[in-house]
Amino acid sequence: MQRINLTLNNETSLMLDELVKELKMSKTQILTDALKQMHEKKKLEQRKALWIKSFEAFKNDEEFQKEQLELAEAGVGDGII
């Protein structure tokens, strides 16, 4: 494990100390959890952006729209077939 030294301003240091008391966790645990949450949030935002881009690409695709209409008319995906 790599060790790093952080210099925190007074306000941040006080907030971290309060969290240590409230959560009964070490400063390292709190910072590690916060970084993991931020990383996961970023990954979810990236996935969402990719999903939206692919949706937008198919939204204007006439061939895709035609296929979807045919599937809908055939009842595919409605839980019956």
mmCIF file of the N, C-alpha and C atoms, coordinates in Angstrom:
data_MODEL
# 
_entry.id   MODEL 
# 
loop_
_atom_site.group_PDB 
_atom_site.id 
_atom_site.type_symbol 
_atom_site.label_atom_id 
_atom_site.label_alt_id 
_atom_site.label_comp_id 
_atom_site.label_asym_id 
_atom_site.label_entity_id 
_atom_site.label_seq_id 
_atom_site.pdbx_PDB_ins_code 
_atom_site.Cartn_x 
_atom_site.Cartn_y 
_atom_site.Cartn_z 
_atom_site.occupancy 
_atom_site.B_iso_or_equiv 
_atom_site.pdbx_formal_charge 
_atom_site.auth_seq_id 
_atom_site.auth_comp_id 
_atom_site.auth_asym_id 
_atom_site.auth_atom_id 
_atom_site.pdbx_PDB_model_num 
ATOM 1   N N  . MET A 1 1  ? 0.841   -1.173  0.000   1.00 0.00 ? 1  MET A N  1 
ATOM 2   C CA . MET A 1 1  ? 0.000   0.000   0.000   1.00 0.00 ? 1  MET A CA 1 
ATOM 3   C C  . MET A 1 1  ? 0.890   1.241   0.000   1.00 0.00 ? 1  MET A C  1 
ATOM 4   N N  . GLN A 1 2  ? 0.532   2.201   -0.808  1.00 0.00 ? 2  GLN A N  1 
ATOM 5   C CA . GLN A 1 2  ? 1.308   3.427   -0.919  1.00 0.00 ? 2  GLN A CA 1 
ATOM 6   C C  . GLN A 1 2  ? 0.862   4.424   0.146   1.00 0.00 ? 2  GLN A C  1 
ATOM 7   N N  . ARG A 1 3  ? 1.821   5.055   0.798   1.00 0.00 ? 3  ARG A N  1 
ATOM 8   C CA . ARG A 1 3  ? 1.509   6.076   1.791   1.00 0.00 ? 3  ARG A CA 1 
ATOM 9   C C  . ARG A 1 3  ? 1.636   7.449   1.139   1.00 0.00 ? 3  ARG A C  1 
ATOM 10  N N  . ILE A 1 4  ? 0.689   8.320   1.472   1.00 0.00 ? 4  ILE A N  1 
ATOM 11  C CA . ILE A 1 4  ? 0.772   9.693   0.991   1.00 0.00 ? 4  ILE A CA 1 
ATOM 12  C C  . ILE A 1 4  ? 0.538   10.641  2.159   1.00 0.00 ? 4  ILE A C  1 
ATOM 13  N N  . ASN A 1 5  ? 1.070   11.818  2.041   1.00 0.00 ? 5  ASN A N  1 
ATOM 14  C CA . ASN A 1 5  ? 0.849   12.856  3.043   1.00 0.00 ? 5  ASN A CA 1 
ATOM 15  C C  . ASN A 1 5  ? -0.078  13.896  2.437   1.00 0.00 ? 5  ASN A C  1 
ATOM 16  N N  . LEU A 1 6  ? -1.119  14.256  3.194   1.00 0.00 ? 6  LEU A N  1 
ATOM 17  C CA . LEU A 1 6  ? -2.069  15.260  2.729   1.00 0.00 ? 6  LEU A CA 1 
ATOM 18  C C  . LEU A 1 6  ? -2.011  16.472  3.642   1.00 0.00 ? 6  LEU A C  1 
ATOM 19  N N  . THR A 1 7  ? -2.134  17.616  3.062   1.00 0.00 ? 7  THR A N  1 
ATOM 20  C CA . THR A 1 7  ? -2.269  18.832  3.841   1.00 0.00 ? 7  THR A CA 1 
ATOM 21  C C  . THR A 1 7  ? -3.691  19.329  3.627   1.00 0.00 ? 7  THR A C  1 
ATOM 22  N N  . LEU A 1 8  ? -4.463  19.362  4.701   1.00 0.00 ? 8  LEU A N  1 
ATOM 23  C CA . LEU A 1 8  ? -5.861  19.781  4.629   1.00 0.00 ? 8  LEU A CA 1 
ATOM 24  C C  . LEU A 1 8  ? -6.002  21.158  5.255   1.00 0.00 ? 8  LEU A C  1 
ATOM 25  N N  . ASN A 1 9  ? -6.905  21.957  4.704   1.00 0.00 ? 9  ASN A N  1 
ATOM 26  C CA . ASN A 1 9  ? -7.155  23.238  5.352   1.00 0.00 ? 9  ASN A CA 1 
ATOM 27  C C  . ASN A 1 9  ? -7.920  22.994  6.654   1.00 0.00 ? 9  ASN A C  1 
ATOM 28  N N  . ASN A 1 10 ? -8.010  23.996  7.467   1.00 0.00 ? 10 ASN A N  1 
ATOM 29  C CA . ASN A 1 10 ? -8.605  23.863  8.796   1.00 0.00 ? 10 ASN A CA 1 
ATOM 30  C C  . ASN A 1 10 ? -10.033 23.320  8.751   1.00 0.00 ? 10 ASN A C  1 
ATOM 31  N N  . GLU A 1 11 ? -10.847 23.879  7.864   1.00 0.00 ? 11 GLU A N  1 
ATOM 32  C CA . GLU A 1 11 ? -12.251 23.481  7.763   1.00 0.00 ? 11 GLU A CA 1 
ATOM 33  C C  . GLU A 1 11 ? -12.379 22.010  7.374   1.00 0.00 ? 11 GLU A C  1 
ATOM 34  N N  . THR A 1 12 ? -11.607 21.600  6.394   1.00 0.00 ? 12 THR A N  1 
ATOM 35  C CA . THR A 1 12 ? -11.649 20.210  5.930   1.00 0.00 ? 12 THR A CA 1 
ATOM 36  C C  . THR A 1 12 ? -11.159 19.267  7.020   1.00 0.00 ? 12 THR A C  1 
ATOM 37  N N  . SER A 1 13 ? -10.121 19.665  7.708   1.00 0.00 ? 13 SER A N  1 
ATOM 38  C CA . SER A 1 13 ? -9.578  18.842  8.789   1.00 0.00 ? 13 SER A CA 1 
ATOM 39  C C  . SER A 1 13 ? -10.607 18.654  9.903   1.00 0.00 ? 13 SER A C  1 
ATOM 40  N N  . LEU A 1 14 ? -11.319 19.724  10.245  1.00 0.00 ? 14 LEU A N  1 
ATOM 41  C CA . LEU A 1 14 ? -12.357 19.641  11.280  1.00 0.00 ? 14 LEU A CA 1 
ATOM 42  C C  . LEU A 1 14 ? -13.507 18.731  10.831  1.00 0.00 ? 14 LEU A C  1 
ATOM 43  N N  . MET A 1 15 ? -13.905 18.845  9.560   1.00 0.00 ? 15 MET A N  1 
ATOM 44  C CA . MET A 1 15 ? -14.978 17.983  9.048   1.00 0.00 ? 15 MET A CA 1 
ATOM 45  C C  . MET A 1 15 ? -14.557 16.521  9.093   1.00 0.00 ? 15 MET A C  1 
ATOM 46  N N  . LEU A 1 16 ? -13.326 16.249  8.722   1.00 0.00 ? 16 LEU A N  1 
ATOM 47  C CA . LEU A 1 16 ? -12.828 14.878  8.741   1.00 0.00 ? 16 LEU A CA 1 
ATOM 48  C C  . LEU A 1 16 ? -12.787 14.345  10.173  1.00 0.00 ? 16 LEU A C  1 
ATOM 49  N N  . ASP A 1 17 ? -12.348 15.164  11.104  1.00 0.00 ? 17 ASP A N  1 
ATOM 50  C CA . ASP A 1 17 ? -12.330 14.760  12.516  1.00 0.00 ? 17 ASP A CA 1 
ATOM 51  C C  . ASP A 1 17 ? -13.733 14.451  13.031  1.00 0.00 ? 17 ASP A C  1 
ATOM 52  N N  . GLU A 1 18 ? -14.721 15.261  12.624  1.00 0.00 ? 18 GLU A N  1 
ATOM 53  C CA . GLU A 1 18 ? -16.113 15.012  13.024  1.00 0.00 ? 18 GLU A CA 1 
ATOM 54  C C  . GLU A 1 18 ? -16.611 13.687  12.452  1.00 0.00 ? 18 GLU A C  1 
ATOM 55  N N  . LEU A 1 19 ? -16.276 13.418  11.204  1.00 0.00 ? 19 LEU A N  1 
ATOM 56  C CA . LEU A 1 19 ? -16.695 12.158  10.589  1.00 0.00 ? 19 LEU A CA 1 
ATOM 57  C C  . LEU A 1 19 ? -16.067 10.962  11.287  1.00 0.00 ? 19 LEU A C  1 
ATOM 58  N N  . VAL A 1 20 ? -14.814 11.096  11.699  1.00 0.00 ? 20 VAL A N  1 
ATOM 59  C CA . VAL A 1 20 ? -14.136 10.015  12.422  1.00 0.00 ? 20 VAL A CA 1 
ATOM 60  C C  . VAL A 1 20 ? -14.924 9.674   13.677  1.00 0.00 ? 20 VAL A C  1 
ATOM 61  N N  . LYS A 1 21 ? -15.365 10.692  14.391  1.00 0.00 ? 21 LYS A N  1 
ATOM 62  C CA . LYS A 1 21 ? -16.125 10.474  15.626  1.00 0.00 ? 21 LYS A CA 1 
ATOM 63  C C  . LYS A 1 21 ? -17.503 9.893   15.340  1.00 0.00 ? 21 LYS A C  1 
ATOM 64  N N  . GLU A 1 22 ? -18.200 10.464  14.357  1.00 0.00 ? 22 GLU A N  1 
ATOM 65  C CA . GLU A 1 22 ? -19.566 10.030  14.038  1.00 0.00 ? 22 GLU A CA 1 
ATOM 66  C C  . GLU A 1 22 ? -19.612 8.618   13.472  1.00 0.00 ? 22 GLU A C  1 
ATOM 67  N N  . LEU A 1 23 ? -18.712 8.328   12.552  1.00 0.00 ? 23 LEU A N  1 
ATOM 68  C CA . LEU A 1 23 ? -18.751 7.047   11.843  1.00 0.00 ? 23 LEU A CA 1 
ATOM 69  C C  . LEU A 1 23 ? -17.920 5.954   12.510  1.00 0.00 ? 23 LEU A C  1 
ATOM 70  N N  . LYS A 1 24 ? -17.101 6.377   13.483  1.00 0.00 ? 24 LYS A N  1 
ATOM 71  C CA . LYS A 1 24 ? -16.201 5.433   14.157  1.00 0.00 ? 24 LYS A CA 1 
ATOM 72  C C  . LYS A 1 24 ? -15.336 4.681   13.137  1.00 0.00 ? 24 LYS A C  1 
ATOM 73  N N  . MET A 1 25 ? -14.780 5.472   12.238  1.00 0.00 ? 25 MET A N  1 
ATOM 74  C CA . MET A 1 25 ? -13.895 4.944   11.204  1.00 0.00 ? 25 MET A CA 1 
ATOM 75  C C  . MET A 1 25 ? -12.611 5.759   11.230  1.00 0.00 ? 25 MET A C  1 
ATOM 76  N N  . SER A 1 26 ? -11.551 5.189   10.685  1.00 0.00 ? 26 SER A N  1 
ATOM 77  C CA . SER A 1 26 ? -10.296 5.934   10.609  1.00 0.00 ? 26 SER A CA 1 
ATOM 78  C C  . SER A 1 26 ? -10.381 6.948   9.471   1.00 0.00 ? 26 SER A C  1 
ATOM 79  N N  . LYS A 1 27 ? -9.497  7.921   9.488   1.00 0.00 ? 27 LYS A N  1 
ATOM 80  C CA . LYS A 1 27 ? -9.437  8.911   8.416   1.00 0.00 ? 27 LYS A CA 1 
ATOM 81  C C  . LYS A 1 27 ? -9.150  8.227   7.088   1.00 0.00 ? 27 LYS A C  1 
ATOM 82  N N  . THR A 1 28 ? -8.281  7.231   7.130   1.00 0.00 ? 28 THR A N  1 
ATOM 83  C CA . THR A 1 28 ? -7.950  6.493   5.908   1.00 0.00 ? 28 THR A CA 1 
ATOM 84  C C  . THR A 1 28 ? -9.179  5.791   5.349   1.00 0.00 ? 28 THR A C  1 
ATOM 85  N N  . GLN A 1 29 ? -9.964  5.157   6.213   1.00 0.00 ? 29 GLN A N  1 
ATOM 86  C CA . GLN A 1 29 ? -11.166 4.458   5.763   1.00 0.00 ? 29 GLN A CA 1 
ATOM 87  C C  . GLN A 1 29 ? -12.163 5.444   5.153   1.00 0.00 ? 29 GLN A C  1 
ATOM 88  N N  . ILE A 1 30 ? -12.339 6.575   5.800   1.00 0.00 ? 30 ILE A N  1 
ATOM 89  C CA . ILE A 1 30 ? -13.290 7.573   5.310   1.00 0.00 ? 30 ILE A CA 1 
ATOM 90  C C  . ILE A 1 30 ? -12.860 8.097   3.942   1.00 0.00 ? 30 ILE A C  1 
ATOM 91  N N  . LEU A 1 31 ? -11.594 8.453   3.805   1.00 0.00 ? 31 LEU A N  1 
ATOM 92  C CA . LEU A 1 31 ? -11.104 8.972   2.526   1.00 0.00 ? 31 LEU A CA 1 
ATOM 93  C C  . LEU A 1 31 ? -11.140 7.908   1.430   1.00 0.00 ? 31 LEU A C  1 
ATOM 94  N N  . THR A 1 32 ? -10.812 6.671   1.787   1.00 0.00 ? 32 THR A N  1 
ATOM 95  C CA . THR A 1 32 ? -10.856 5.574   0.818   1.00 0.00 ? 32 THR A CA 1 
ATOM 96  C C  . THR A 1 32 ? -12.283 5.346   0.335   1.00 0.00 ? 32 THR A C  1 
ATOM 97  N N  . ASP A 1 33 ? -13.236 5.308   1.272   1.00 0.00 ? 33 ASP A N  1 
ATOM 98  C CA . ASP A 1 33 ? -14.641 5.122   0.884   1.00 0.00 ? 33 ASP A CA 1 
ATOM 99  C C  . ASP A 1 33 ? -15.136 6.263   0.003   1.00 0.00 ? 33 ASP A C  1 
ATOM 100 N N  . ALA A 1 34 ? -14.748 7.495   0.345   1.00 0.00 ? 34 ALA A N  1 
ATOM 101 C CA . ALA A 1 34 ? -15.168 8.649   -0.448  1.00 0.00 ? 34 ALA A CA 1 
ATOM 102 C C  . ALA A 1 34 ? -14.611 8.561   -1.868  1.00 0.00 ? 34 ALA A C  1 
ATOM 103 N N  . LEU A 1 35 ? -13.354 8.171   -1.989  1.00 0.00 ? 35 LEU A N  1 
ATOM 104 C CA . LEU A 1 35 ? -12.750 8.039   -3.321  1.00 0.00 ? 35 LEU A CA 1 
ATOM 105 C C  . LEU A 1 35 ? -13.407 6.927   -4.125  1.00 0.00 ? 35 LEU A C  1 
ATOM 106 N N  . LYS A 1 36 ? -13.714 5.813   -3.467  1.00 0.00 ? 36 LYS A N  1 
ATOM 107 C CA . LYS A 1 36 ? -14.394 4.711   -4.161  1.00 0.00 ? 36 LYS A CA 1 
ATOM 108 C C  . LYS A 1 36 ? -15.764 5.159   -4.655  1.00 0.00 ? 36 LYS A C  1 
ATOM 109 N N  . GLN A 1 37 ? -16.506 5.881   -3.818  1.00 0.00 ? 37 GLN A N  1 
ATOM 110 C CA . GLN A 1 37 ? -17.833 6.365   -4.210  1.00 0.00 ? 37 GLN A CA 1 
ATOM 111 C C  . GLN A 1 37 ? -17.739 7.336   -5.380  1.00 0.00 ? 37 GLN A C  1 
ATOM 112 N N  . MET A 1 38 ? -16.752 8.223   -5.335  1.00 0.00 ? 38 MET A N  1 
ATOM 113 C CA . MET A 1 38 ? -16.576 9.175   -6.429  1.00 0.00 ? 38 MET A CA 1 
ATOM 114 C C  . MET A 1 38 ? -16.221 8.448   -7.725  1.00 0.00 ? 38 MET A C  1 
ATOM 115 N N  . HIS A 1 39 ? -15.362 7.432   -7.626  1.00 0.00 ? 39 HIS A N  1 
ATOM 116 C CA . HIS A 1 39 ? -14.972 6.655   -8.800  1.00 0.00 ? 39 HIS A CA 1 
ATOM 117 C C  . HIS A 1 39 ? -16.181 5.919   -9.379  1.00 0.00 ? 39 HIS A C  1 
ATOM 118 N N  . GLU A 1 40 ? -16.972 5.302   -8.525  1.00 0.00 ? 40 GLU A N  1 
ATOM 119 C CA . GLU A 1 40 ? -18.163 4.575   -8.991  1.00 0.00 ? 40 GLU A CA 1 
ATOM 120 C C  . GLU A 1 40 ? -19.170 5.529   -9.629  1.00 0.00 ? 40 GLU A C  1 
ATOM 121 N N  . LYS A 1 41 ? -19.348 6.688   -9.021  1.00 0.00 ? 41 LYS A N  1 
ATOM 122 C CA . LYS A 1 41 ? -20.265 7.689   -9.576  1.00 0.00 ? 41 LYS A CA 1 
ATOM 123 C C  . LYS A 1 41 ? -19.808 8.113   -10.965 1.00 0.00 ? 41 LYS A C  1 
ATOM 124 N N  . LYS A 1 42 ? -18.502 8.312   -11.130 1.00 0.00 ? 42 LYS A N  1 
ATOM 125 C CA . LYS A 1 42 ? -17.957 8.712   -12.430 1.00 0.00 ? 42 LYS A CA 1 
ATOM 126 C C  . LYS A 1 42 ? -18.191 7.621   -13.479 1.00 0.00 ? 42 LYS A C  1 
ATOM 127 N N  . LYS A 1 43 ? -17.982 6.354   -13.086 1.00 0.00 ? 43 LYS A N  1 
ATOM 128 C CA . LYS A 1 43 ? -18.213 5.240   -14.016 1.00 0.00 ? 43 LYS A CA 1 
ATOM 129 C C  . LYS A 1 43 ? -19.686 5.187   -14.426 1.00 0.00 ? 43 LYS A C  1 
ATOM 130 N N  . LEU A 1 44 ? -20.597 5.396   -13.470 1.00 0.00 ? 44 LEU A N  1 
ATOM 131 C CA . LEU A 1 44 ? -22.022 5.380   -13.791 1.00 0.00 ? 44 LEU A CA 1 
ATOM 132 C C  . LEU A 1 44 ? -22.393 6.522   -14.728 1.00 0.00 ? 44 LEU A C  1 
ATOM 133 N N  . GLU A 1 45 ? -21.818 7.693   -14.498 1.00 0.00 ? 45 GLU A N  1 
ATOM 134 C CA . GLU A 1 45 ? -22.077 8.829   -15.383 1.00 0.00 ? 45 GLU A CA 1 
ATOM 135 C C  . GLU A 1 45 ? -21.579 8.546   -16.796 1.00 0.00 ? 45 GLU A C  1 
ATOM 136 N N  . GLN A 1 46 ? -20.417 7.898   -16.912 1.00 0.00 ? 46 GLN A N  1 
ATOM 137 C CA . GLN A 1 46 ? -19.883 7.560   -18.228 1.00 0.00 ? 46 GLN A CA 1 
ATOM 138 C C  . GLN A 1 46 ? -20.770 6.546   -18.925 1.00 0.00 ? 46 GLN A C  1 
ATOM 139 N N  . ARG A 1 47 ? -21.234 5.535   -18.185 1.00 0.00 ? 47 ARG A N  1 
ATOM 140 C CA . ARG A 1 47 ? -22.134 4.529   -18.783 1.00 0.00 ? 47 ARG A CA 1 
ATOM 141 C C  . ARG A 1 47 ? -23.431 5.178   -19.246 1.00 0.00 ? 47 ARG A C  1 
ATOM 142 N N  . LYS A 1 48 ? -23.958 6.074   -18.420 1.00 0.00 ? 48 LYS A N  1 
ATOM 143 C CA . LYS A 1 48 ? -25.196 6.759   -18.775 1.00 0.00 ? 48 LYS A CA 1 
ATOM 144 C C  . LYS A 1 48 ? -25.006 7.589   -20.041 1.00 0.00 ? 48 LYS A C  1 
ATOM 145 N N  . ALA A 1 49 ? -23.878 8.294   -20.130 1.00 0.00 ? 49 ALA A N  1 
ATOM 146 C CA . ALA A 1 49 ? -23.593 9.106   -21.315 1.00 0.00 ? 49 ALA A CA 1 
ATOM 147 C C  . ALA A 1 49 ? -23.505 8.234   -22.564 1.00 0.00 ? 49 ALA A C  1 
ATOM 148 N N  . LEU A 1 50 ? -22.859 7.074   -22.449 1.00 0.00 ? 50 LEU A N  1 
ATOM 149 C CA . LEU A 1 50 ? -22.769 6.159   -23.599 1.00 0.00 ? 50 LEU A CA 1 
ATOM 150 C C  . LEU A 1 50 ? -24.137 5.623   -23.983 1.00 0.00 ? 50 LEU A C  1 
ATOM 151 N N  . TRP A 1 51 ? -24.950 5.311   -22.982 1.00 0.00 ? 51 TRP A N  1 
ATOM 152 C CA . TRP A 1 51 ? -26.296 4.794   -23.249 1.00 0.00 ? 51 TRP A CA 1 
ATOM 153 C C  . TRP A 1 51 ? -27.123 5.849   -23.974 1.00 0.00 ? 51 TRP A C  1 
ATOM 154 N N  . ILE A 1 52 ? -27.022 7.090   -23.513 1.00 0.00 ? 52 ILE A N  1 
ATOM 155 C CA . ILE A 1 52 ? -27.772 8.176   -24.147 1.00 0.00 ? 52 ILE A CA 1 
ATOM 156 C C  . ILE A 1 52 ? -27.300 8.383   -25.583 1.00 0.00 ? 52 ILE A C  1 
ATOM 157 N N  . LYS A 1 53 ? -25.986 8.333   -25.804 1.00 0.00 ? 53 LYS A N  1 
ATOM 158 C CA . LYS A 1 53 ? -25.460 8.502   -27.160 1.00 0.00 ? 53 LYS A CA 1 
ATOM 159 C C  . LYS A 1 53 ? -25.964 7.403   -28.080 1.00 0.00 ? 53 LYS A C  1 
ATOM 160 N N  . SER A 1 54 ? -25.962 6.145   -27.602 1.00 0.00 ? 54 SER A N  1 
ATOM 161 C CA . SER A 1 54 ? -26.438 5.071   -28.465 1.00 0.00 ? 54 SER A CA 1 
ATOM 162 C C  . SER A 1 54 ? -27.933 5.173   -28.698 1.00 0.00 ? 54 SER A C  1 
ATOM 163 N N  . PHE A 1 55 ? -28.678 5.630   -27.692 1.00 0.00 ? 55 PHE A N  1 
ATOM 164 C CA . PHE A 1 55 ? -30.107 5.828   -27.886 1.00 0.00 ? 55 PHE A CA 1 
ATOM 165 C C  . PHE A 1 55 ? -30.350 6.898   -28.946 1.00 0.00 ? 55 PHE A C  1 
ATOM 166 N N  . GLU A 1 56 ? -29.603 8.002   -28.847 1.00 0.00 ? 56 GLU A N  1 
ATOM 167 C CA . GLU A 1 56 ? -29.750 9.087   -29.818 1.00 0.00 ? 56 GLU A CA 1 
ATOM 168 C C  . GLU A 1 56 ? -29.395 8.608   -31.231 1.00 0.00 ? 56 GLU A C  1 
ATOM 169 N N  . ALA A 1 57 ? -28.383 7.762   -31.339 1.00 0.00 ? 57 ALA A N  1 
ATOM 170 C CA . ALA A 1 57 ? -27.981 7.250   -32.650 1.00 0.00 ? 57 ALA A CA 1 
ATOM 171 C C  . ALA A 1 57 ? -29.097 6.407   -33.263 1.00 0.00 ? 57 ALA A C  1 
ATOM 172 N N  . PHE A 1 58 ? -29.741 5.572   -32.436 1.00 0.00 ? 58 PHE A N  1 
ATOM 173 C CA . PHE A 1 58 ? -30.813 4.714   -32.952 1.00 0.00 ? 58 PHE A CA 1 
ATOM 174 C C  . PHE A 1 58 ? -32.116 5.483   -33.142 1.00 0.00 ? 58 PHE A C  1 
ATOM 175 N N  . LYS A 1 59 ? -32.273 6.558   -32.409 1.00 0.00 ? 59 LYS A N  1 
ATOM 176 C CA . LYS A 1 59 ? -33.499 7.348   -32.464 1.00 0.00 ? 59 LYS A CA 1 
ATOM 177 C C  . LYS A 1 59 ? -33.772 7.847   -33.880 1.00 0.00 ? 59 LYS A C  1 
ATOM 178 N N  . ASN A 1 60 ? -32.725 8.231   -34.579 1.00 0.00 ? 60 ASN A N  1 
ATOM 179 C CA . ASN A 1 60 ? -32.873 8.774   -35.930 1.00 0.00 ? 60 ASN A CA 1 
ATOM 180 C C  . ASN A 1 60 ? -32.598 7.749   -37.023 1.00 0.00 ? 60 ASN A C  1 
ATOM 181 N N  . ASP A 1 61 ? -32.440 6.485   -36.645 1.00 0.00 ? 61 ASP A N  1 
ATOM 182 C CA . ASP A 1 61 ? -32.138 5.424   -37.604 1.00 0.00 ? 61 ASP A CA 1 
ATOM 183 C C  . ASP A 1 61 ? -33.451 4.832   -38.115 1.00 0.00 ? 61 ASP A C  1 
ATOM 184 N N  . GLU A 1 62 ? -33.793 5.153   -39.355 1.00 0.00 ? 62 GLU A N  1 
ATOM 185 C CA . GLU A 1 62 ? -35.071 4.702   -39.910 1.00 0.00 ? 62 GLU A CA 1 
ATOM 186 C C  . GLU A 1 62 ? -35.168 3.183   -39.979 1.00 0.00 ? 62 GLU A C  1 
ATOM 187 N N  . GLU A 1 63 ? -34.086 2.505   -40.333 1.00 0.00 ? 63 GLU A N  1 
ATOM 188 C CA . GLU A 1 63 ? -34.094 1.037   -40.403 1.00 0.00 ? 63 GLU A CA 1 
ATOM 189 C C  . GLU A 1 63 ? -34.372 0.440   -39.022 1.00 0.00 ? 63 GLU A C  1 
ATOM 190 N N  . PHE A 1 64 ? -33.733 0.994   -38.010 1.00 0.00 ? 64 PHE A N  1 
ATOM 191 C CA . PHE A 1 64 ? -33.954 0.519   -36.636 1.00 0.00 ? 64 PHE A CA 1 
ATOM 192 C C  . PHE A 1 64 ? -35.415 0.745   -36.232 1.00 0.00 ? 64 PHE A C  1 
ATOM 193 N N  . GLN A 1 65 ? -35.955 1.907   -36.562 1.00 0.00 ? 65 GLN A N  1 
ATOM 194 C CA . GLN A 1 65 ? -37.350 2.214   -36.221 1.00 0.00 ? 65 GLN A CA 1 
ATOM 195 C C  . GLN A 1 65 ? -38.305 1.230   -36.911 1.00 0.00 ? 65 GLN A C  1 
ATOM 196 N N  . LYS A 1 66 ? -37.997 0.904   -38.153 1.00 0.00 ? 66 LYS A N  1 
ATOM 197 C CA . LYS A 1 66 ? -38.832 -0.042  -38.909 1.00 0.00 ? 66 LYS A CA 1 
ATOM 198 C C  . LYS A 1 66 ? -38.789 -1.423  -38.244 1.00 0.00 ? 66 LYS A C  1 
ATOM 199 N N  . GLU A 1 67 ? -37.592 -1.866  -37.849 1.00 0.00 ? 67 GLU A N  1 
ATOM 200 C CA . GLU A 1 67 ? -37.448 -3.162  -37.183 1.00 0.00 ? 67 GLU A CA 1 
ATOM 201 C C  . GLU A 1 67 ? -38.217 -3.178  -35.854 1.00 0.00 ? 67 GLU A C  1 
ATOM 202 N N  . GLN A 1 68 ? -38.116 -2.090  -35.101 1.00 0.00 ? 68 GLN A N  1 
ATOM 203 C CA . GLN A 1 68 ? -38.822 -2.013  -33.820 1.00 0.00 ? 68 GLN A CA 1 
ATOM 204 C C  . GLN A 1 68 ? -40.328 -2.067  -34.019 1.00 0.00 ? 68 GLN A C  1 
ATOM 205 N N  . LEU A 1 69 ? -40.814 -1.386  -35.032 1.00 0.00 ? 69 LEU A N  1 
ATOM 206 C CA . LEU A 1 69 ? -42.244 -1.404  -35.337 1.00 0.00 ? 69 LEU A CA 1 
ATOM 207 C C  . LEU A 1 69 ? -42.695 -2.810  -35.714 1.00 0.00 ? 69 LEU A C  1 
ATOM 208 N N  . GLU A 1 70 ? -41.905 -3.507  -36.532 1.00 0.00 ? 70 GLU A N  1 
ATOM 209 C CA . GLU A 1 70 ? -42.238 -4.880  -36.915 1.00 0.00 ? 70 GLU A CA 1 
ATOM 210 C C  . GLU A 1 70 ? -42.270 -5.801  -35.700 1.00 0.00 ? 70 GLU A C  1 
ATOM 211 N N  . LEU A 1 71 ? -41.289 -5.636  -34.801 1.00 0.00 ? 71 LEU A N  1 
ATOM 212 C CA . LEU A 1 71 ? -41.265 -6.455  -33.583 1.00 0.00 ? 71 LEU A CA 1 
ATOM 213 C C  . LEU A 1 71 ? -42.473 -6.153  -32.702 1.00 0.00 ? 71 LEU A C  1 
ATOM 214 N N  . ALA A 1 72 ? -42.821 -4.888  -32.598 1.00 0.00 ? 72 ALA A N  1 
ATOM 215 C CA . ALA A 1 72 ? -43.969 -4.505  -31.783 1.00 0.00 ? 72 ALA A CA 1 
ATOM 216 C C  . ALA A 1 72 ? -45.256 -5.087  -32.360 1.00 0.00 ? 72 ALA A C  1 
ATOM 217 N N  . GLU A 1 73 ? -45.389 -5.021  -33.662 1.00 0.00 ? 73 GLU A N  1 
ATOM 218 C CA . GLU A 1 73 ? -46.581 -5.571  -34.311 1.00 0.00 ? 73 GLU A CA 1 
ATOM 219 C C  . GLU A 1 73 ? -46.651 -7.084  -34.142 1.00 0.00 ? 73 GLU A C  1 
ATOM 220 N N  . ALA A 1 74 ? -45.487 -7.730  -34.098 1.00 0.00 ? 74 ALA A N  1 
ATOM 221 C CA . ALA A 1 74 ? -45.449 -9.181  -33.930 1.00 0.00 ? 74 ALA A CA 1 
ATOM 222 C C  . ALA A 1 74 ? -45.631 -9.575  -32.471 1.00 0.00 ? 74 ALA A C  1 
ATOM 223 N N  . GLY A 1 75 ? -45.576 -8.608  -31.564 1.00 0.00 ? 75 GLY A N  1 
ATOM 224 C CA . GLY A 1 75 ? -45.763 -8.907  -30.153 1.00 0.00 ? 75 GLY A CA 1 
ATOM 225 C C  . GLY A 1 75 ? -44.485 -9.308  -29.420 1.00 0.00 ? 75 GLY A C  1 
ATOM 226 N N  . VAL A 1 76 ? -43.336 -9.144  -30.060 1.00 0.00 ? 76 VAL A N  1 
ATOM 227 C CA . VAL A 1 76 ? -42.076 -9.508  -29.436 1.00 0.00 ? 76 VAL A CA 1 
ATOM 228 C C  . VAL A 1 76 ? -41.758 -8.506  -28.339 1.00 0.00 ? 76 VAL A C  1 
ATOM 229 N N  . GLY A 1 77 ? -41.456 -9.036  -27.158 1.00 0.00 ? 77 GLY A N  1 
ATOM 230 C CA . GLY A 1 77 ? -41.074 -8.179  -26.047 1.00 0.00 ? 77 GLY A CA 1 
ATOM 231 C C  . GLY A 1 77 ? -42.225 -7.713  -25.196 1.00 0.00 ? 77 GLY A C  1 
ATOM 232 N N  . ASP A 1 78 ? -43.451 -8.137  -25.513 1.00 0.00 ? 78 ASP A N  1 
ATOM 233 C CA . ASP A 1 78 ? -44.596 -7.700  -24.707 1.00 0.00 ? 78 ASP A CA 1 
ATOM 234 C C  . ASP A 1 78 ? -44.977 -8.721  -23.642 1.00 0.00 ? 78 ASP A C  1 
ATOM 235 N N  . GLY A 1 79 ? -44.175 -9.756  -23.501 1.00 0.00 ? 79 GLY A N  1 
ATOM 236 C CA . GLY A 1 79 ? -44.422 -10.757 -22.474 1.00 0.00 ? 79 GLY A CA 1 
ATOM 237 C C  . GLY A 1 79 ? -45.350 -11.881 -22.935 1.00 0.00 ? 79 GLY A C  1 
ATOM 238 N N  . ILE A 1 80 ? -45.875 -11.772 -24.123 1.00 0.00 ? 80 ILE A N  1 
ATOM 239 C CA . ILE A 1 80 ? -46.780 -12.802 -24.639 1.00 0.00 ? 80 ILE A CA 1 
ATOM 240 C C  . ILE A 1 80 ? -45.994 -13.898 -25.344 1.00 0.00 ? 80 ILE A C  1 
ATOM 241 N N  . ILE A 1 81 ? -44.992 -13.506 -26.110 1.00 0.00 ? 81 ILE A N  1 
ATOM 242 C CA . ILE A 1 81 ? -44.188 -14.475 -26.872 1.00 0.00 ? 81 ILE A CA 1 
ATOM 243 C C  . ILE A 1 81 ? -42.929 -14.781 -26.111 1.00 0.00 ? 81 ILE A C  1 
# 
